[in-house]
Amino acid sequence: MANRFPPVRSESRIPKEVVIELQSFENAGHEITSTIDLSPHGARVLTNDPWAPNQDVFVLFFGGALLSRAHVVYCRPLAHRSYSVGLEFLEPPWEWLAFHEPSLPPRPN
């Protein structure tokens, strides 16, 4: 019998919006979108188009300043014809960890 429950997440996520571009390995599909939340090794993004689970994609951050490969873990329909897509980074760039850190308040002088 197939497992009906998704794997338990071992990393915490933080809400953070980062503009990204998803590009398919298999075809010319691409979409500019943003993250909903982040973890050190993945992200949840909001898309207008469905992305196939188990599909590998390129993820470009900040107009191409960072590039990573990711694996689509899930794609769930949301209201208003949008989708929640879970990405697992296959090669998270070290700079990605800086996005995961919560912003600290400015220090007084």
Wavefront OBJ file of the C-alpha trace (Angstrom):
o trace
v 0.000 0.000 0.000
v 1.331 3.441 -0.930
v 2.290 5.896 1.776
v -0.489 8.491 2.000
v 1.474 10.949 4.129
v 4.274 13.219 2.898
v 7.693 12.870 4.522
v 8.151 14.769 7.763
v 10.001 18.065 7.284
v 13.162 18.240 9.369
v 14.089 21.858 8.566
v 12.202 24.947 9.611
v 10.896 27.373 7.029
v 10.802 31.125 7.305
v 8.383 33.338 5.380
v 10.423 35.238 2.811
v 9.551 36.598 -0.623
v 12.373 36.337 -3.161
v 11.796 36.908 -6.885
v 12.889 33.903 -8.941
v 12.584 32.437 -12.411
v 11.831 28.739 -12.871
v 13.110 27.093 -16.068
v 12.335 23.538 -17.137
v 15.121 21.102 -18.098
v 12.800 19.182 -20.433
v 11.127 21.943 -22.452
v 11.019 25.692 -22.987
v 8.722 26.213 -19.987
v 9.616 29.050 -17.641
v 7.868 31.346 -15.190
v 8.838 34.412 -13.178
v 7.403 34.134 -9.685
v 8.372 34.464 -6.030
v 8.978 32.314 -3.005
v 6.473 32.035 -0.156
v 8.886 30.594 2.368
v 12.419 29.221 2.504
v 14.489 26.558 4.207
v 18.242 25.950 3.863
v 17.634 23.296 1.183
v 14.352 24.261 -0.434
v 11.540 26.695 -1.015
v 7.816 26.913 -1.531
v 6.852 29.078 -4.505
v 3.589 30.422 -5.883
v 3.071 29.759 -9.599
v 0.415 30.461 -12.211
v 1.112 27.226 -14.073
v 1.376 23.683 -12.715
v 4.832 22.105 -12.496
v 5.127 18.319 -12.562
v 6.319 16.533 -9.410
v 9.726 14.868 -9.945
v 10.559 17.441 -12.634
v 14.019 19.027 -12.424
v 14.233 22.787 -12.923
v 16.728 25.631 -12.929
v 16.033 28.377 -10.387
v 17.437 31.848 -11.110
v 17.439 34.429 -8.315
v 17.568 38.239 -8.606
v 17.654 38.446 -12.374
v 20.253 35.701 -12.713
v 22.627 36.650 -9.890
v 22.278 33.149 -8.372
v 21.516 29.907 -10.176
v 20.610 26.533 -8.704
v 19.111 23.238 -9.788
v 16.011 22.034 -7.977
v 13.605 19.125 -7.938
v 9.826 19.697 -7.843
v 8.610 17.772 -4.792
v 4.907 18.660 -5.050
v 2.476 20.918 -6.898
v -0.833 21.682 -5.190
v -3.672 23.720 -6.703
v -4.729 26.847 -4.824
v -7.629 29.238 -5.235
v -7.645 31.676 -8.162
v -5.915 29.272 -10.569
v -2.539 29.318 -8.860
v -0.301 26.581 -7.452
v 1.902 25.995 -4.428
v 5.089 24.276 -5.599
v 7.634 22.708 -3.256
v 11.237 22.775 -4.459
v 14.200 20.830 -3.114
v 17.526 22.326 -4.147
v 19.941 19.783 -5.613
v 22.854 22.223 -5.405
v 21.951 25.048 -3.007
v 24.428 27.885 -3.517
v 26.088 28.963 -0.272
v 24.538 32.420 -0.738
v 21.101 30.793 -0.414
v 21.682 30.253 3.289
v 21.801 34.042 3.743
v 18.216 34.246 2.425
v 17.122 31.785 5.101
v 18.453 33.898 7.981
v 15.789 36.087 9.596
v 16.437 39.801 9.185
v 17.909 41.383 12.280
v 16.738 44.802 13.479
v 19.251 47.629 12.950
v 21.679 48.133 15.812
v 21.639 51.498 17.601
v 24.752 53.662 17.130
l 1 2 3 4 5 6 7 8 9 10 11 12 13 14 15 16 17 18 19 20 21 22 23 24 25 26 27 28 29 30 31 32 33 34 35 36 37 38 39 40 41 42 43 44 45 46 47 48 49 50 51 52 53 54 55 56 57 58 59 60 61 62 63 64 65 66 67 68 69 70 71 72 73 74 75 76 77 78 79 80 81 82 83 84 85 86 87 88 89 90 91 92 93 94 95 96 97 98 99 100 101 102 103 104 105 106 107 108 109
